């Protein structure tokens, strides 16, 4: 897992009871500044908020400024660039809602 709260005044906040798989990247910054022709920075760092009881599957990336709602599932190999609603399943690059009004549990099925 790669957690990077880079630059001043940014943070990664994880809610209670989250389940995080392997090979996840969560980053608040692009690591290098980008400027426009007026010498103004256009890619500022932003904090990330992951709600309660969120399941982040393998090889997922959560990028700066996103908020993931309570009970959400981030599918494998998904890149989150925008906010995710509560109790939704998102998948893809970039992430898109696949299902809504879902719930997941930790019970074993084998």
Phi and psi restraints in degrees (value plus and minus 20) as a CYANA .aco file:
   2 UNK   PHI    -142.4  -102.4
   2 UNK   PSI      87.5   127.5
   3 UNK   PHI    -128.4   -88.4
   3 UNK   PSI     104.9   144.9
   4 UNK   PHI    -155.8  -115.8
   4 UNK   PSI      80.9   120.9
   5 UNK   PHI    -117.9   -77.9
   5 UNK   PSI      56.4    96.4
   6 UNK   PHI    -111.3   -71.3
   6 UNK   PSI     127.4   167.4
   7 UNK   PHI      63.1   103.1
   7 UNK   PSI     137.7   177.7
   8 UNK   PHI     -86.0   -46.0
   8 UNK   PSI     128.3   168.3
   9 UNK   PHI      41.3    81.3
   9 UNK   PSI       9.4    49.4
  10 UNK   PHI    -140.3  -100.3
  10 UNK   PSI     133.5   173.5
  11 UNK   PHI    -170.0  -130.0
  11 UNK   PSI     142.1   182.1
  12 UNK   PHI    -136.0   -96.0
  12 UNK   PSI      97.5   137.5
  13 UNK   PHI    -132.4   -92.4
  13 UNK   PSI     102.6   142.6
  14 UNK   PHI    -129.2   -89.2
  14 UNK   PSI     107.2   147.2
  15 UNK   PHI     -92.4   -52.4
  15 UNK   PSI     152.1   192.1
  16 UNK   PHI     -84.7   -44.7
  16 UNK   PSI     129.3   169.3
  17 UNK   PHI      43.6    83.6
  17 UNK   PSI      12.9    52.9
  18 UNK   PHI    -101.6   -61.6
  18 UNK   PSI     131.0   171.0
  19 UNK   PHI    -139.9   -99.9
  19 UNK   PSI      95.0   135.0
  20 UNK   PHI    -133.5   -93.5
  20 UNK   PSI     106.6   146.6
  21 UNK   PHI    -108.5   -68.5
  21 UNK   PSI    -187.9  -147.9
  22 UNK   PHI    -105.3   -65.3
  22 UNK   PSI     141.2   181.2
  23 UNK   PHI      36.5    76.5
  23 UNK   PSI      24.2    64.2
  24 UNK   PHI    -120.3   -80.3
  24 UNK   PSI     122.2   162.2
  25 UNK   PHI    -139.8   -99.8
  25 UNK   PSI     107.5   147.5
  26 UNK   PHI    -149.7  -109.7
  26 UNK   PSI      96.6   136.6
  27 UNK   PHI    -153.7  -113.7
  27 UNK   PSI     114.0   154.0
  28 UNK   PHI    -113.5   -73.5
  28 UNK   PSI     -22.2    17.8
  29 UNK   PHI    -165.7  -125.7
  29 UNK   PSI     140.4   180.4
  30 UNK   PHI    -106.9   -66.9
  30 UNK   PSI     -24.0    16.0
  31 UNK   PHI      60.3   100.3
  31 UNK   PSI     -43.8    -3.8
  32 UNK   PHI    -157.4  -117.4
  32 UNK   PSI     118.5   158.5
  33 UNK   PHI     -94.0   -54.0
  33 UNK   PSI     128.2   168.2
  34 UNK   PHI    -143.7  -103.7
  34 UNK   PSI     115.1   155.1
  35 UNK   PHI    -139.7   -99.7
  35 UNK   PSI     132.2   172.2
  36 UNK   PHI    -108.7   -68.7
  36 UNK   PSI    -195.2  -155.2
  37 UNK   PHI     -87.6   -47.6
  37 UNK   PSI     -34.3     5.7
  38 UNK   PHI    -114.5   -74.5
  38 UNK   PSI      -9.6    30.4
  39 UNK   PHI      44.2    84.2
  39 UNK   PSI       9.8    49.8
  40 UNK   PHI    -121.3   -81.3
  40 UNK   PSI     114.4   154.4
  41 UNK   PHI     -89.9   -49.9
  41 UNK   PSI     114.0   154.0
  42 UNK   PHI    -134.7   -94.7
  42 UNK   PSI     -18.6    21.4
  43 UNK   PHI    -150.8  -110.8
  43 UNK   PSI      41.5    81.5
  44 UNK   PHI     -88.3   -48.3
  44 UNK   PSI     132.2   172.2
  45 UNK   PHI     -92.5   -52.5
  45 UNK   PSI     130.2   170.2
  46 UNK   PHI    -164.5  -124.5
  46 UNK   PSI     123.9   163.9
  47 UNK   PHI     -87.8   -47.8
  47 UNK   PSI     143.9   183.9
  48 UNK   PHI    -145.2  -105.2
  48 UNK   PSI     116.2   156.2
  49 UNK   PHI    -142.2  -102.2
  49 UNK   PSI     100.2   140.2
  50 UNK   PHI    -128.3   -88.3
  50 UNK   PSI     102.1   142.1
  51 UNK   PHI     -89.4   -49.4
  51 UNK   PSI    -189.9  -149.9
  52 UNK   PHI    -100.1   -60.1
  52 UNK   PSI     126.9   166.9
  53 UNK   PHI      34.7    74.7
  53 UNK   PSI      29.2    69.2
  54 UNK   PHI    -122.9   -82.9
  54 UNK   PSI     117.9   157.9
  55 UNK   PHI    -131.0   -91.0
  55 UNK   PSI      97.0   137.0
  56 UNK   PHI    -129.5   -89.5
  56 UNK   PSI      94.1   134.1
  57 UNK   PHI    -102.0   -62.0
  57 UNK   PSI     150.9   190.9
  58 UNK   PHI     -78.4   -38.4
  58 UNK   PSI     129.1   169.1
  59 UNK   PHI      42.0    82.0
  59 UNK   PSI       8.7    48.7
  60 UNK   PHI    -115.3   -75.3
  60 UNK   PSI     132.3   172.3
  61 UNK   PHI    -147.1  -107.1
  61 UNK   PSI     110.1   150.1
  62 UNK   PHI    -133.8   -93.8
  62 UNK   PSI      99.2   139.2
  63 UNK   PHI    -122.8   -82.8
  63 UNK   PSI     146.5   186.5
  64 UNK   PHI     -70.3   -30.3
  64 UNK   PSI     123.4   163.4
  65 UNK   PHI      58.3    98.3
  65 UNK   PSI     -14.4    25.6
  66 UNK   PHI    -112.1   -72.1
  66 UNK   PSI     132.1   172.1
  67 UNK   PHI    -145.4  -105.4
  67 UNK   PSI     106.6   146.6
  68 UNK   PHI    -128.6   -88.6
  68 UNK   PSI     102.2   142.2
  69 UNK   PHI     -90.9   -50.9
  69 UNK   PSI     140.5   180.5
  70 UNK   PHI     -76.2   -36.2
  70 UNK   PSI     120.2   160.2
  71 UNK   PHI      54.3    94.3
  71 UNK   PSI     -13.1    26.9
  72 UNK   PHI     -95.5   -55.5
  72 UNK   PSI     138.7   178.7
  73 UNK   PHI    -144.1  -104.1
  73 UNK   PSI     108.3   148.3
  74 UNK   PHI    -123.5   -83.5
  74 UNK   PSI      91.1   131.1
  75 UNK   PHI     -85.9   -45.9
  75 UNK   PSI     143.7   183.7
  76 UNK   PHI     -77.2   -37.2
  76 UNK   PSI     123.8   163.8
  77 UNK   PHI      40.1    80.1
  77 UNK   PSI      13.7    53.7
  78 UNK   PHI    -122.3   -82.3
  78 UNK   PSI     123.5   163.5
  79 UNK   PHI    -135.2   -95.2
  79 UNK   PSI      93.9   133.9
  80 UNK   PHI    -113.1   -73.1
  80 UNK   PSI      97.2   137.2
  81 UNK   PHI    -138.1   -98.1
  81 UNK   PSI     -30.4     9.6
  82 UNK   PHI    -156.3  -116.3
  82 UNK   PSI     147.9   187.9
  83 UNK   PHI     -81.2   -41.2
  83 UNK   PSI     128.2   168.2
  84 UNK   PHI    -136.1   -96.1
  84 UNK   PSI     109.7   149.7
  85 UNK   PHI     -92.5   -52.5
  85 UNK   PSI     139.3   179.3
  86 UNK   PHI     -76.4   -36.4
  86 UNK   PSI     124.6   164.6
  87 UNK   PHI      31.0    71.0
  87 UNK   PSI      23.9    63.9
  88 UNK   PHI    -144.0  -104.0
  88 UNK   PSI     134.7   174.7
  89 UNK   PHI    -126.1   -86.1
  89 UNK   PSI     103.7   143.7
  90 UNK   PHI    -137.4   -97.4
  90 UNK   PSI     130.3   170.3
  91 UNK   PHI    -171.9  -131.9
  91 UNK   PSI     135.4   175.4
  92 UNK   PHI      87.6   127.6
  92 UNK   PSI    -198.2  -158.2
  93 UNK   PHI    -153.8  -113.8
  93 UNK   PSI      77.5   117.5
  94 UNK   PHI     -97.7   -57.7
  94 UNK   PSI     147.7   187.7
  95 UNK   PHI     -81.5   -41.5
  95 UNK   PSI     117.1   157.1
  96 UNK   PHI    -153.3  -113.3
  96 UNK   PSI     127.0   167.0
  97 UNK   PHI     -87.1   -47.1
  97 UNK   PSI     108.7   148.7
  98 UNK   PHI    -123.7   -83.7
  98 UNK   PSI     -60.2   -20.2
  99 UNK   PHI    -163.3  -123.3
  99 UNK   PSI     132.0   172.0
 100 UNK   PHI    -146.4  -106.4
 100 UNK   PSI     148.2   188.2
 101 UNK   PHI      36.8    76.8
 101 UNK   PSI      26.5    66.5
 102 UNK   PHI    -127.1   -87.1
 102 UNK   PSI     145.3   185.3
 103 UNK   PHI    -164.9  -124.9
 103 UNK   PSI     122.6   162.6
 104 UNK   PHI    -145.9  -105.9
 104 UNK   PSI     135.8   175.8
 105 UNK   PHI    -155.2  -115.2
 105 UNK   PSI     147.8   187.8
 106 UNK   PHI    -112.3   -72.3
 106 UNK   PSI     -17.5    22.5
 107 UNK   PHI     -80.4   -40.4
 107 UNK   PSI     125.7   165.7
 108 UNK   PHI    -109.2   -69.2
 108 UNK   PSI     117.8   157.8
 109 UNK   PHI    -125.1   -85.1
 109 UNK   PSI      -8.1    31.9
